[in-house]
């Protein structure tokens, strides 16, 4: 399809303006076909940027190595450029929109010289769903096109839904490395220096401008940029929720079904939970989504969720057949690997993959030859895969993907889970007493810093409210108010009982010797079963000052966990909670200034009063 054939006048003009600014050698509008995807992979192979993997072991898979300066999201180069700085809030980087656009327009000028401009119409969510949104990304990266094919729904079917005047989120992207006549990438990952990297969001005009990075969420603009930062603003304005949450389908032995979402900061087992294999006999977990949930209210007052993505962009190191068998199976074919190790026989390798490399030398993520890894660990001091190495895999390949994962109506949510890595204080599972109490729980979510991370902060809790701190497109105080307002609206409509119940979970408690008290992984199904029954108001809890905790005997202890340990995991640490409340009051809530909702301070007072009773 050519630009002049487009039916949407606004889209057509936007593309023409971009062409005039960025001066690409040619323009291609993506149609979303398998042939197109294959062509993008071949373009990357021909440029020396992609390596085909062993077709016998990993059919249809390729490996990329990025520039060492371009390996992850760059938070300090990520901007929420609202008209007023106060609307961005203290947890986002802000620059005035006019100033930022002026700076970036200079960078975009001629940035695609010597390259092809790809126009990617994409749907976040099933095409045509009332919950879905459409974006159009302009990029000069065939790597981005290939990944967007997996992560979103791309092509002419999206343009058909967009019609002549439909709403779309315009997304500019350039790697920021124009080519002189006759110049090629020659296997060198194209990107700009760190100082010229910008991932910019303009909430009022619903625009995304990204420059200088070709990696992950910096370049795949449907992911964190649209699905969370811009969508959170749309959700606030339109009365729904765009959240950094997994969605799972839980079926009990009787065949009853409930859908649960969960928000967890990084390194807290979110994807593992989404793809969990239960140890409890007769229980079943299926995956609707592993990272993002968009939720809108149905006529019945319930929240219905879709997974706006079509694939998994998973962290590779630490993923293995013990930690997440379903993820390993998902990326066995038709997948893109980035910054992993490469064995002599064309297989993939990363730290904790669960196996050695059978005596083979391995090429690391920087392209250097390394000795054979011993078991599943690299030789000391020689990192083979980057810690943020990734696999991009189609969700439809996941063995446990739920049949409803692409239902345009979404799935009705019964429970929200919040959680973090907390070695003390926070119990195994705790149900909120009310919607407001649940919002309070979400607002104080965080993980305790360990010696392996930042030594001068050991023992402190790094708060990540709702696991949204890096992804909320506006002031977090207003974000908390939005959550509270949805509860008030449901109550006013007489449908408060239709709201999901809210729980806080913690798989990471440690004993005095520093050993984990709960085995986690598949054993977390025991906690999910308790949550399932609480959603039906089963008499399996006791009221405490901090919420509803499991009644003794209602969670069966897994092998290796004594009844005494389980009792400790499900009890209230009064002194610990008093310190928790003091920390929230002194160090956390004041960050949000006068936009911090009074209702959450009231909740803080109420819990403190109960703890002192």
DRENGU-135649 format. One record per residue (C-alpha): residue in three letters; y, z, x. Coordinates in steps of 0.2 Angstrom, whole numbers, padded with zeros to 4 digits, always signed. Layout:
<atoms>
ALAYZX/...
</atoms>
This chain:
<atoms>
UNK+0000+0000+0000/UNK+0018-0004+0006/UNK+0033+0007+0004/UNK+0041-0006-0008/UNK+0026-0005-0020/UNK+0029+0013-0023/UNK+0033+0017-0042/UNK+0042+0034-0038/UNK+0061+0029-0034/UNK+0064+0046-0026/UNK+0049+0045-0015/UNK+0053+0028-0010/UNK+0071+0032-0004/UNK+0065+0047+0005/UNK+0053+0037+0015/UNK+0066+0023+0019/UNK+0078+0037+0025/UNK+0065+0044+0036/UNK+0061+0027+0043/UNK+0079+0024+0047/UNK+0080+0041+0056/UNK+0064+0041+0065/UNK+0062+0023+0069/UNK+0043+0021+0070/UNK+0035+0005+0075/UNK+0025+0004+0058/UNK+0022+0013+0042/UNK+0006+0017+0033/UNK+0004+0025+0016/UNK-0012+0034+0016/UNK-0024+0030+0002/UNK-0037+0044+0005/UNK-0053+0033+0008/UNK-0067+0037+0019/UNK-0063+0021+0029/UNK-0046+0027+0032/UNK-0052+0044+0038/UNK-0065+0035+0050/UNK-0050+0024+0056/UNK-0040+0040+0060/UNK-0054+0047+0070/UNK-0056+0030+0080/UNK-0037+0030+0083/UNK-0039+0047+0091/UNK-0054+0042+0101/UNK-0046+0027+0108/UNK-0030+0037+0113/UNK-0042+0048+0123/UNK-0037+0063+0112/UNK-0054+0065+0103/UNK-0072+0066+0110/UNK-0086+0061+0099/UNK-0100+0075+0098/UNK-0118+0073+0099/UNK-0123+0063+0083/UNK-0140+0071+0083/UNK-0134+0089+0083/UNK-0116+0087+0075/UNK-0116+0070+0065/UNK-0098+0064+0061/UNK-0090+0078+0072/UNK-0077+0076+0085/UNK-0068+0088+0098/UNK-0049+0089+0102/UNK-0041+0099+0116/UNK-0022+0103+0113/UNK-0009+0106+0125/UNK-0009+0124+0131/UNK+0008+0127+0124/UNK+0002+0121+0107/UNK-0013+0132+0102/UNK-0007+0142+0087/UNK+0006+0146+0074/UNK+0023+0149+0083/UNK+0031+0163+0072/UNK+0046+0164+0083/UNK+0050+0146+0080/UNK+0046+0147+0061/UNK+0061+0148+0050/UNK+0065+0153+0032/UNK+0082+0144+0030/UNK+0088+0150+0013/UNK+0106+0148+0008/UNK+0109+0167+0011/UNK+0102+0176+0025/UNK+0099+0191+0014/UNK+0087+0181+0004/UNK+0076+0177+0019/UNK+0074+0196+0022/UNK+0072+0206+0038/UNK+0054+0200+0042/UNK+0058+0181+0043/UNK+0068+0171+0056/UNK+0084+0164+0048/UNK+0096+0150+0052/UNK+0109+0142+0040/UNK+0102+0127+0032/UNK+0116+0115+0037/UNK+0116+0121+0055/UNK+0097+0120+0056/UNK+0096+0102+0048/UNK+0109+0096+0060/UNK+0099+0102+0075/UNK+0083+0095+0068/UNK+0091+0078+0063/UNK+0096+0075+0081/UNK+0078+0079+0087/UNK+0071+0068+0073/UNK+0082+0053+0078/UNK+0070+0040+0086/UNK+0056+0053+0087/UNK+0043+0041+0081/UNK+0047+0026+0092/UNK+0032+0018+0099/UNK+0021+0027+0085/UNK+0015+0024+0067/UNK+0023+0034+0053/UNK+0009+0039+0041/UNK+0014+0044+0024/UNK+0002+0057+0016/UNK+0003+0060-0003/UNK-0008+0076-0005/UNK-0012+0088-0019/UNK-0014+0106-0016/UNK-0027+0110-0029/UNK-0038+0099-0039/UNK-0029+0083-0043/UNK-0020+0084-0060/UNK-0023+0103-0062/UNK-0009+0112-0071/UNK-0009+0125-0056/UNK-0009+0112-0043/UNK+0007+0105-0034/UNK+0010+0089-0025/UNK+0017+0087-0007/UNK+0020+0071+0003/UNK+0020+0073+0022/UNK+0027+0061+0034/UNK+0019+0062+0051/UNK+0016+0052+0067/UNK+0000+0061+0071/UNK-0017+0053+0067/UNK-0025+0070+0071/UNK-0014+0077+0056/UNK-0019+0063+0045/UNK-0038+0066+0048/UNK-0036+0085+0046/UNK-0026+0083+0030/UNK-0040+0072+0023/UNK-0052+0087+0025/UNK-0040+0101+0020/UNK-0031+0093+0005/UNK-0034+0079-0008/UNK-0025+0064-0001/UNK-0021+0046-0007/UNK-0017+0035-0022/UNK-0025+0046-0034/UNK-0011+0059-0030/UNK+0002+0045-0032/UNK-0005+0041-0049/UNK-0002+0059-0055/UNK+0015+0060-0047/UNK+0020+0045-0057/UNK+0038+0038-0057/UNK+0048+0054-0057/UNK+0036+0069-0054/UNK+0040+0084-0043/UNK+0034+0084-0025/UNK+0038+0094-0009/UNK+0044+0083+0004/UNK+0037+0087+0021/UNK+0044+0080+0038/UNK+0033+0081+0053/UNK+0034+0074+0070/UNK+0025+0079+0086/UNK+0042+0075+0095/UNK+0036+0063+0109/UNK+0042+0046+0106/UNK+0034+0032+0117/UNK+0043+0019+0128/UNK+0037+0001+0126/UNK+0020+0000+0133/UNK+0018+0019+0135/UNK+0002+0027+0128/UNK-0004+0045+0126/UNK-0018+0042+0138/UNK-0027+0058+0133/UNK-0012+0069+0134/UNK-0009+0079+0118/UNK+0008+0074+0112/UNK+0020+0088+0108/UNK+0037+0094+0112/UNK+0042+0109+0124/UNK+0042+0126+0115/UNK+0061+0127+0114/UNK+0061+0111+0104/UNK+0047+0117+0092/UNK+0053+0120+0074/UNK+0043+0125+0058/UNK+0057+0126+0045/UNK+0057+0129+0027/UNK+0071+0127+0015/UNK+0067+0137-0001/UNK+0081+0131-0013/UNK+0078+0113-0010/UNK+0059+0115-0008/UNK+0058+0106+0009/UNK+0048+0108+0025/UNK+0054+0101+0041/UNK+0042+0103+0056/UNK+0045+0096+0074/UNK+0037+0097+0091/UNK+0020+0104+0087/UNK+0004+0095+0082/UNK-0007+0110+0079/UNK-0014+0119+0064/UNK-0002+0126+0052/UNK+0013+0120+0061/UNK+0008+0102+0058/UNK-0004+0103+0043/UNK+0010+0106+0031/UNK+0000+0109+0016/UNK-0007+0125+0023/UNK+0004+0140+0026/UNK+0020+0130+0025/UNK+0018+0123+0007/UNK+0003+0134+0000/UNK+0012+0150+0005/UNK+0030+0150+0011/UNK+0036+0137-0001/UNK+0024+0141-0015/UNK+0028+0159-0015/UNK+0046+0154-0019/UNK+0040+0142-0033/UNK+0028+0156-0039/UNK+0043+0169-0040/UNK+0054+0156-0050/UNK+0040+0150-0061/UNK+0031+0167-0065/UNK+0014+0165-0055/UNK+0007+0170-0039/UNK+0004+0161-0022/UNK-0006+0173-0011/UNK-0015+0174+0006/UNK-0031+0178-0003/UNK-0050+0173-0003/UNK-0058+0169-0020/UNK-0076+0174-0022/UNK-0088+0173-0037/UNK-0099+0188-0039/UNK-0115+0187-0050/UNK-0125+0203-0054/UNK-0144+0204-0056/UNK-0141+0201-0075/UNK-0132+0185-0073/UNK-0115+0192-0077/UNK-0101+0184-0067/UNK-0084+0191-0061/UNK-0071+0182-0049/UNK-0063+0193-0036/UNK-0049+0189-0024/UNK-0045+0198-0008/UNK-0030+0199+0004/UNK-0033+0205+0022/UNK-0023+0203+0038/UNK-0030+0193+0052/UNK-0046+0199+0061/UNK-0052+0209+0046/UNK-0067+0198+0040/UNK-0059+0189+0026/UNK-0069+0172+0028/UNK-0085+0183+0031/UNK-0082+0191+0015/UNK-0078+0175+0005/UNK-0095+0168+0012/UNK-0105+0184+0011/UNK-0124+0185+0010/UNK-0128+0201+0000/UNK-0141+0213+0005/UNK-0142+0220-0012/UNK-0157+0213-0021/UNK-0152+0201-0036/UNK-0134+0200-0032/UNK-0126+0183-0027/UNK-0109+0179-0019/UNK-0102+0161-0020/UNK-0086+0154-0012/UNK-0071+0147-0022/UNK-0059+0149-0007/UNK-0058+0157+0010/UNK-0039+0159+0013/UNK-0027+0155-0001/UNK-0026+0158-0020/UNK-0014+0151-0033/UNK-0014+0161-0049/UNK-0006+0157-0066/UNK-0008+0166-0083/UNK-0018+0159-0096/UNK-0015+0160-0115/UNK-0027+0174-0115/UNK-0017+0185-0103/UNK-0029+0183-0089/UNK-0024+0177-0072/UNK-0033+0160-0067/UNK-0035+0156-0049/UNK-0037+0139-0040/UNK-0041+0137-0021/UNK-0027+0125-0017/UNK-0036+0119-0001/UNK-0051+0107+0000/UNK-0058+0113+0017/UNK-0059+0127+0029/UNK-0048+0129+0044/UNK-0058+0143+0052/UNK-0057+0152+0068/UNK-0072+0148+0079/UNK-0074+0162+0092/UNK-0084+0176+0084/UNK-0092+0165+0071/UNK-0111+0164+0072/UNK-0126+0164+0061/UNK-0126+0183+0061/UNK-0108+0185+0056/UNK-0106+0170+0045/UNK-0121+0159+0042/UNK-0113+0149+0028/UNK-0097+0145+0039/UNK-0109+0139+0053/UNK-0118+0128+0041/UNK-0102+0121+0034/UNK-0096+0114+0050/UNK-0113+0106+0056/UNK-0107+0088+0051/UNK-0091+0078+0047/UNK-0080+0092+0055/UNK-0066+0092+0067/UNK-0066+0105+0082/UNK-0051+0110+0091/UNK-0050+0119+0108/UNK-0069+0123+0109/UNK-0080+0121+0124/UNK-0091+0106+0126/UNK-0108+0106+0133/UNK-0116+0093+0144/UNK-0126+0086+0130/UNK-0111+0084+0118/UNK-0113+0101+0108/UNK-0100+0113+0104/UNK-0098+0130+0111/UNK-0087+0146+0109/UNK-0088+0164+0113/UNK-0100+0174+0102/UNK-0107+0158+0095/UNK-0124+0167+0096/UNK-0132+0157+0110/UNK-0130+0152+0128/UNK-0129+0134+0134/UNK-0146+0132+0141/UNK-0141+0131+0159/UNK-0128+0117+0156/UNK-0111+0117+0163/UNK-0098+0118+0150/UNK-0080+0110+0149/UNK-0068+0123+0143/UNK-0054+0120+0131/UNK-0042+0115+0145/UNK-0054+0102+0151/UNK-0060+0111+0166/UNK-0079+0112+0171/UNK-0086+0130+0170/UNK-0103+0138+0174/UNK-0116+0139+0160/UNK-0111+0154+0148/UNK-0124+0168+0149/UNK-0131+0172+0132/UNK-0116+0169+0120/UNK-0102+0176+0132/UNK-0093+0166+0146/UNK-0093+0171+0164/UNK-0081+0186+0166/UNK-0063+0180+0167/UNK-0067+0162+0162/UNK-0062+0159+0144/UNK-0071+0143+0138/UNK-0064+0142+0120/UNK-0047+0147+0116/UNK-0046+0163+0105/UNK-0038+0153+0091/UNK-0050+0138+0093/UNK-0054+0130+0076/UNK-0066+0120+0065/UNK-0060+0110+0051/UNK-0074+0107+0038/UNK-0075+0101+0020/UNK-0077+0115+0008/UNK-0090+0105-0002/UNK-0102+0106+0013/UNK-0102+0125+0012/UNK-0120+0131+0006/UNK-0113+0144-0005/UNK-0098+0135-0013/UNK-0096+0139-0031/UNK-0099+0125-0044/UNK-0082+0130-0051/UNK-0072+0129-0035/UNK-0063+0113-0041/UNK-0061+0117-0059/UNK-0043+0112-0063/UNK-0042+0127-0075/UNK-0045+0139-0062/UNK-0057+0154-0063/UNK-0052+0171-0071/UNK-0049+0185-0059/UNK-0056+0202-0063/UNK-0051+0211-0047/UNK-0039+0211-0032/UNK-0045+0218-0015/UNK-0033+0224-0001/UNK-0039+0230+0016/UNK-0036+0231+0034/UNK-0044+0238+0050/UNK-0041+0257+0048/UNK-0053+0268+0059/UNK-0047+0284+0050/UNK-0039+0290+0033/UNK-0042+0275+0022/UNK-0059+0277+0012/UNK-0072+0264+0010/UNK-0066+0259-0007/UNK-0052+0266-0018/UNK-0046+0260-0035/UNK-0028+0260-0040/UNK-0023+0271-0055/UNK-0011+0258-0062/UNK-0004+0241-0058/UNK+0011+0249-0050/UNK+0000+0260-0039/UNK-0010+0244-0035/UNK+0006+0236-0029/UNK+0010+0251-0019/UNK-0007+0249-0011/UNK-0004+0231-0007/UNK+0013+0235+0000/UNK+0007+0247+0013/UNK-0008+0236+0019/UNK-0010+0236+0038/UNK-0022+0238+0053/UNK-0021+0251+0066/UNK-0017+0244+0084/UNK-0031+0247+0097/UNK-0030+0248+0116/UNK-0036+0230+0117/UNK-0020+0224+0108/UNK-0004+0232+0113/UNK-0006+0248+0123/UNK+0011+0256+0119/UNK+0007+0255+0101/UNK-0011+0262+0101/UNK-0014+0273+0085/UNK+0001+0265+0076/UNK-0002+0256+0060/UNK+0005+0238+0060/UNK+0009+0235+0042/UNK+0006+0218+0034/UNK+0010+0220+0016/UNK-0002+0210+0005/UNK-0007+0201+0021/UNK+0009+0190+0017/UNK+0021+0196+0031/UNK+0021+0180+0041/UNK+0020+0169+0025/UNK+0032+0175+0012/UNK+0046+0162+0009/UNK+0058+0175+0004/UNK+0063+0194+0005/UNK+0048+0205+0004/UNK+0057+0218-0006/UNK+0060+0204-0019/UNK+0042+0199-0017/UNK+0036+0217-0022/UNK+0048+0216-0037/UNK+0040+0200-0042/UNK+0023+0208-0042/UNK+0029+0223-0052/UNK+0038+0211-0065/UNK+0021+0203-0069/UNK+0014+0219-0073/UNK+0029+0224-0084/UNK+0028+0207-0093/UNK+0009+0209-0097/UNK+0013+0227-0103/UNK+0027+0220-0114/UNK+0015+0207-0121/UNK+0002+0220-0125/UNK-0010+0212-0112/UNK-0009+0224-0098/UNK-0028+0227-0100/UNK-0031+0208-0095/UNK-0023+0211-0078/UNK-0035+0212-0063/UNK-0039+0229-0057/UNK-0033+0233-0040/UNK-0044+0241-0025/UNK-0041+0245-0007/UNK-0056+0243+0004/UNK-0059+0248+0022/UNK-0075+0242+0032/UNK-0069+0249+0048/UNK-0069+0268+0048/UNK-0075+0276+0064/UNK-0083+0292+0069/UNK-0078+0305+0082/UNK-0087+0294+0095/UNK-0078+0278+0091/UNK-0093+0270+0082/UNK-0091+0261+0066/UNK-0098+0272+0051/UNK-0101+0257+0039/UNK-0111+0242+0045/UNK-0101+0229+0035/UNK-0105+0211+0033/UNK-0119+0209+0020/UNK-0119+0227+0016/UNK-0101+0225+0009/UNK-0110+0219-0006/UNK-0113+0237-0011/UNK-0095+0240-0012/UNK-0093+0224-0022/UNK-0106+0230-0034/UNK-0096+0246-0037/UNK-0080+0236-0040/UNK-0089+0224-0052/UNK-0094+0240-0062/UNK-0077+0247-0062/UNK-0070+0231-0069/UNK-0081+0235-0084/UNK-0075+0253-0084/UNK-0092+0260-0080/UNK-0092+0279-0077/UNK-0095+0278-0058/UNK-0079+0285-0051/UNK-0070+0302-0048/UNK-0051+0304-0050/UNK-0042+0309-0034/UNK-0024+0311-0028/UNK-0025+0294-0020/UNK-0035+0284-0033/UNK-0052+0282-0041/UNK-0066+0285-0028/UNK-0085+0282-0030/UNK-0094+0295-0039/UNK-0108+0302-0027/UNK-0124+0291-0029/UNK-0115+0276-0037/UNK-0115+0267-0020/UNK-0132+0266-0012/UNK-0131+0270+0007/UNK-0137+0256+0018/UNK-0150+0258+0031/UNK-0143+0269+0045/UNK-0130+0277+0035/UNK-0133+0295+0030/UNK-0128+0303+0014/UNK-0116+0314+0023/UNK-0108+0299+0032/UNK-0106+0290+0015/UNK-0099+0306+0007/UNK-0086+0306+0021/UNK-0082+0287+0019/UNK-0079+0291+0000/UNK-0068+0306+0001/UNK-0050+0310+0003/UNK-0043+0315+0020/UNK-0028+0325+0014/UNK-0020+0328+0031/UNK-0022+0310+0035/UNK-0015+0304+0019/UNK+0000+0316+0021/UNK+0004+0307+0038/UNK+0001+0290+0030/UNK+0014+0294+0017/UNK+0026+0301+0030/UNK+0024+0285+0040/UNK+0027+0274+0025/UNK+0043+0284+0020/UNK+0050+0284+0038/UNK+0045+0268+0046/UNK+0039+0255+0034/UNK+0049+0255+0017/UNK+0066+0257+0025/UNK+0064+0240+0034/UNK+0067+0232+0017/UNK+0083+0241+0013/UNK+0091+0242-0004/UNK+0079+0228-0010/UNK+0064+0240-0009/UNK+0059+0243-0027/UNK+0063+0261-0034/UNK+0046+0261-0043/UNK+0037+0260-0026/UNK+0047+0275-0019/UNK+0042+0284-0035/UNK+0024+0280-0032/UNK+0026+0287-0015/UNK+0033+0303-0022/UNK+0020+0305-0035/UNK+0005+0303-0022/UNK+0014+0315-0011/UNK+0015+0328-0025/UNK-0003+0326-0029/UNK-0008+0328-0011/UNK+0002+0344-0010/UNK-0005+0351-0027/
</atoms>
